[in-house]
Amino acid sequence: MKIRAPHTSTIPRSQRSGRRAFTLIELLAVIAIIGVLASLTVGLGALVSRKSKVSRTQVELAKLELAIRDYHSKFGFYPPDNLQDAFELSVNPDVNQLYYELTGAVYDRVNDVYRVGAVDEQIPRATYQVVFGNGVNVPGVYNSSESAANVKNFLAGSRSSNVEHISGAPHVDALVVPVHWPLGHPKADTDSRFLPPIPGSDVNPWKYVSSNPTNNPGEFDLWAEIVIGDEIVVIGNWEEK
C-alpha cells in the first residue's frame, strides 16, 4: 500500500488568499494622496471661514448704514463723530457715539446722566462729552429726551450691532463688529486721551466718520477692520477703486 504525499500548491500564497499585498511604493502613493486631500480640506475650510467672516460683517454694515440714514431722515444730519479739536481737523473713528445716537437715550436731568437700554445702564453727561468730543464739540446725545416716548431706537428689531464695553472705567459702550479682534494682535491708532481697552479684550468697534469723510464726501464713512490670517481686511460703505 502506497501512502500518497500531501498535495502542495505551486500558486503563491498571496494569490491563494484572493488578495494581493500592497507594495511599499503603493503604500507611499496612498499616503501622499491622503496628504493632498487633507491639505485641500484645510484650505477649503479656511476659505469658507474667510467668506463667513466677510459676509457677516457686510450684513451688519448694511443694517447699520440703513439705521444711520433713517437717523438722517429724522434729524436732518448724520450722527456726529468723535471730533478731537475745535477746528474739526482730527477725528478718532475707533471711539464713536453711534451706539448712543442710534439707540437713543433718556436724559435724567436730576442726576445729569443718560440712561440707555436697560434701566441700570447709564453714562454721565460730563463723561459723554469728554469721551466723545473733548467736552466742547459734542454737547450730549442728540437723540435723547427726558421722555422715553420721544426717543427713537433706530436699531429696534435689528439683531445687528453687538454692543460691548470699550473701557472698564468710565463705563462706555460701543457698537462692535461681529468678528472679534484676535487677542494679542497689535491695535493701531489708539487714542492716548481715552482709557485703554479692558486688559485681554478682543473688542473690535465699528469705525465712523461724518464730519469730514474721505470716501463719501457730504455723507459718512463707516467701516470695519477684521483680521483674517495675517491680513487685515477693510470692509466699508464705499466701492473699492
C-alpha positions in Angstrom: 0.0 0.0 0.0 1.4 3.3 -1.1 1.0 6.4 1.0 0.5 9.5 -1.0 2.3 12.6 0.0 0.2 15.6 0.9 -0.8 17.8 -2.1 1.0 21.1 -2.3 0.1 24.0 -4.5 2.5 25.9 -6.5 0.2 29.0 -6.5 1.7 31.8 -4.4 0.1 32.3 -1.0 -1.0 35.9 -1.9 -2.9 34.6 -4.9 -4.4 31.7 -3.0 -5.9 34.1 -0.4 -7.6 36.1 -3.2 -5.8 39.3 -2.3 -2.6 40.9 -3.4 -0.3 42.5 -0.8 0.4 46.2 -1.2 3.9 47.1 -2.2 5.9 49.8 -0.5 5.6 52.1 -3.4 1.8 51.7 -3.5 1.6 52.5 0.3 3.6 55.6 -0.2 1.4 56.7 -3.0 -1.7 56.2 -0.9 -0.2 58.2 2.0 0.7 61.0 -0.5 -2.8 61.2 -1.8 -4.3 61.3 1.7 -1.9 64.2 2.5 -3.0 66.1 -0.6 -6.7 65.6 0.3 -6.1 66.7 3.8 -4.3 69.9 2.7 -7.2 70.6 0.3 -9.7 70.2 3.1 -7.8 72.6 5.4 -7.6 75.1 2.6 -11.3 74.8 1.8 -12.1 75.2 5.5 -10.0 78.4 5.6 -11.8 79.8 2.5 -15.2 79.1 4.0 -14.2 80.7 7.3 -13.0 83.8 5.4 -16.1 84.2 3.4 -18.3 83.7 6.5 -16.5 86.5 8.4 -16.7 88.9 5.4 -20.3 88.0 4.8 -21.4 88.5 8.4 -19.6 91.9 8.5 -21.1 93.1 5.3 -24.6 92.2 6.5 -24.0 94.1 9.8 -22.6 97.0 7.7 -25.8 97.2 5.6 -28.0 97.3 8.6 -26.0 100.0 10.4 -25.9 102.1 7.2 -29.7 101.9 6.9 -30.1 102.9 10.6 -27.8 105.9 10.1 -29.8 107.0 7.0 -33.0 106.7 9.0 -31.4 108.9 11.7 -30.5 111.5 9.0 -34.1 111.5 7.7 -35.4 112.3 11.2 -32.8 114.9 12.4 -31.6 116.3 9.1 -27.9 115.4 9.8 -25.9 112.3 10.3 -24.9 111.1 13.8 -21.9 113.2 15.0 -18.4 111.6 15.1 -15.7 111.9 17.7 -14.1 115.3 16.9 -10.9 115.8 18.9 -10.4 119.5 18.3 -12.5 122.6 17.8 -11.1 123.1 14.2 -12.6 119.8 13.0 -9.2 118.6 11.9 -8.9 115.4 13.9 -11.4 112.6 14.3 -11.0 109.3 16.2 -13.1 106.8 14.3 -12.5 104.0 16.8 -14.2 105.6 19.7 -17.5 106.9 18.4 -21.0 107.5 19.8 -23.0 105.6 17.2 -24.4 103.2 19.9 -25.9 106.1 21.9 -27.2 108.1 19.0 -28.8 105.1 17.1 -30.2 103.5 20.2 -31.3 106.8 21.8 -31.1 107.8 25.5 -33.4 109.1 28.2 -31.9 112.1 29.9 -32.1 112.2 33.7 -31.9 115.9 34.5 -31.7 115.4 38.2 -28.6 113.2 38.1 -27.3 114.6 34.8 -27.0 111.2 33.2 -28.2 109.4 30.1 -29.9 106.1 30.5 -29.6 103.8 27.6 -31.2 100.4 27.0 -31.6 98.8 30.4 -32.6 101.0 33.3 -29.3 100.4 35.1 -27.2 101.3 32.1 -26.2 104.9 32.2 -23.4 107.3 31.4 -22.9 110.8 33.0 -23.3 113.6 30.5 -19.9 115.0 31.5 -18.3 111.7 30.8 -20.1 111.5 27.4 -18.8 115.0 26.5 -15.2 114.2 27.4 -15.0 110.8 25.7 -16.8 111.8 22.5 -15.7 115.4 21.9 -13.4 116.9 24.4 -16.3 118.4 26.2 -16.6 121.1 23.5 -17.7 119.6 20.2 -20.4 117.3 21.4 -22.9 118.8 23.9 -24.6 115.5 24.5 -26.8 112.8 22.9 -28.9 114.5 20.2 -31.2 111.5 20.0 -32.3 112.0 23.7 -35.2 113.3 25.7 -36.5 113.4 29.3 -39.4 111.3 28.0 -38.7 107.8 26.6 -41.7 108.3 24.2 -39.7 111.0 22.4 -36.7 108.8 21.8 -36.4 106.6 18.7 -34.4 103.5 18.7 -33.1 103.2 15.1 -31.7 99.7 15.9 -35.0 98.3 17.2 -35.9 95.0 15.8 -32.3 94.5 14.4 -30.0 91.9 15.7 -27.1 93.7 14.2 -24.7 95.8 16.1 -23.5 93.9 19.1 -22.7 96.2 22.0 -19.6 95.8 24.2 -17.6 97.9 26.7 -14.7 99.8 25.1 -13.4 100.8 28.5 -13.6 99.5 32.1 -13.9 102.9 33.7 -15.7 105.1 32.9 -18.4 102.7 31.7 -18.6 103.4 27.9 -20.2 101.2 25.3 -19.8 100.9 21.5 -21.2 99.1 18.6 -18.8 96.3 17.7 -18.0 94.3 14.6 -19.3 90.7 14.6 -15.7 89.5 14.1 -13.7 89.9 17.3 -10.2 91.3 17.2 -7.6 88.5 17.8 -6.2 88.6 21.3 -2.6 89.7 21.3 -2.8 91.3 17.8 -1.5 94.9 17.9 -4.0 97.6 17.7 -3.1 100.8 15.8 -4.4 104.4 16.1 -5.1 104.2 19.8 -6.4 107.4 21.5 -4.0 108.4 24.2 -6.7 110.6 25.7 -9.0 107.7 26.2 -8.7 105.0 28.7 -7.2 101.8 27.2 -9.5 98.8 26.5 -10.1 96.3 29.1 -7.0 94.1 29.5 -7.2 91.0 27.4 -10.1 92.5 25.4 -10.9 91.4 21.9 -13.4 94.3 21.3 -13.4 95.5 17.7 -15.6 98.6 17.4 -17.0 99.9 14.1 -15.2 102.9 12.7 -17.2 106.0 11.8 -16.5 109.5 10.4 -19.2 112.0 9.4 -17.6 115.4 9.9 -15.1 115.1 7.0 -15.4 111.6 5.4 -12.7 110.6 2.9 -14.6 108.2 0.8 -18.2 109.6 0.9 -17.9 113.4 0.9 -21.0 115.0 2.3 -22.2 111.8 3.9 -20.3 109.4 6.2 -17.7 106.7 6.2 -18.5 103.5 8.1 -16.1 100.6 8.1 -14.8 97.6 9.9 -11.3 96.1 10.0 -11.1 92.4 10.6 -8.1 90.1 10.9 -8.1 87.0 8.6 -4.9 85.1 8.9 -2.1 87.5 8.5 -4.2 90.0 6.6 -6.3 93.0 7.9 -9.4 93.2 5.7 -11.2 96.5 5.4 -15.0 96.4 4.7 -16.6 99.8 4.3 -19.6 101.6 2.8 -17.8 102.6 -0.3 -16.8 100.9 -3.5 -13.2 99.9 -3.9 -11.5 101.6 -6.9 
